[in-house]
Amino acid sequence: MTNLKCSLDILNECIPVFEMLKDKQRQQILVYLTEKGQLTVNEIVELSNLSRPAISHHLKLLLQSELVSFEKIGTQRIYRAELQTSILRLRDLIDALQRDLTNSLSHDLTEKN
């Protein structure tokens, strides 16, 4: 597999993360969860200016993309941010792009000499 193909594959793996993070409300929910450690839907509603259904919708999307998880305690779901996997994917993307850039610059210098 070429370096460029590898970078494109990694970039495609990161697209769901970028899709989730492009929304300001989801960004804010992730910040709340990161700062507080864990929160219920009602606690997130109190912190934000969003309705309970809107928070639930965003949490559902964040769950599907594995950026948050929950634990059910009684009748409540306690949500927490789960960023490790996404951070590792993004680091892999940065590493691949840096490698491609270094290879490209080396190739350009070789051609000029």
C-alpha angles and dihedrals in degrees: 000000000000121000091246092052089049091051091049091050091051091046090053089052089054096050095089089054092050090047091054095044096050090075114085094210092054089047089054093047090052090049091051091049092046093049097043099034096224136011142176122235089256092053091051090049089053091051096046137048092238128108123249092252091051092050091048090051093051092046090052090054092045090050091051091053091046094240091123136027133192141211120209113226112178106313095336132088114218110207128205134177116258104193104146097092093045092047090052091050091050091048089051089052093050091048092049093048092047089050091050092048092049091049091048093050091047090050091049092050092048092051092050093053 
